[in-house]
Amino acid sequence: MCITFVIYAVSFVVVFASVGGDETLAGVFAVVMVFGVLIVWPIAWEVGTKGRSLGKLVFGLRVVTVDGAPIRVRHAAIRGLVGLVEIVAFFGTLAAGVALASRRFQRLGDHLAGTVVVRERGAGAERGFAHRFVPYPGWEAWSARLDATRLNEDDYRIVRSFLLRSRSLPPDAREQLGTRIL
C-alpha cells in the first residue's frame, strides 16, 4: 500500500500543478482522481495483472481464489470496495485484525470475495498454478487419452479442485465424486 500511496501522491501533485489557479477545475479533478485512484484503478490493476497490485509485485505475492484459480473482475471489485472501508476508513486496523484472526490470514475483503493472497514461487510464477497429476494405478492409459482443451473455465475449476483434493478423500468418496464429475 505504501508504494501505491507514493504513486498516488505524485499523481495528485502533477495534476494539481497543471490545473493552475482554477479552483472549480481543481475540485472536479480532485473528485475524479479520488474516485479513480481509490476505486477504479486498484480494481482494474488487480484484474489486469491477475491478482498482483504494485506492492504484491514487489513482494512476490498474488491474489487467487480459494481454490487457486486466477481472480476475476467480481473478486477484485469486492476486495476493492470492501478495502475502502477496512483499509482506508479504518487505516488498515480492521483489515489487520481480521487477517490476524483468520486461519489463512485473509482480510474481510478476501473472505467476502472468496480469495486469498499467496506467495508466488519465484521466477516463472505465471506458471505457478500448474500441477503434475499422477494417475492412479491402472488408469494411466485412460488418462493419457484425456483432452482437457475442450473444458470451459468452470469445468476446469471443478476438475482441478477435485484433482487437488482427491488424495485426501476417502476412497469411496473419491470414486463417487470422480464419477459424478466425469
ABEGO torsion letter per residue (X at the ends): XAAAAAAAAAAAAAAAAAAEABAAAAAAAAAAAAAAAAAAAAAAAAAAAGGBBAAAAAAGBBBBBAAGBBBBAAAAAAAAAAAAAAAAAAGGAAAAAAAAABAAGBBAAAAAAGBBBBBBBEBGAAAAABBBBBBBBGAAAAAAABBAAABBAAAAAAAAAAAAAAAABBAAAAAAAAAAAX
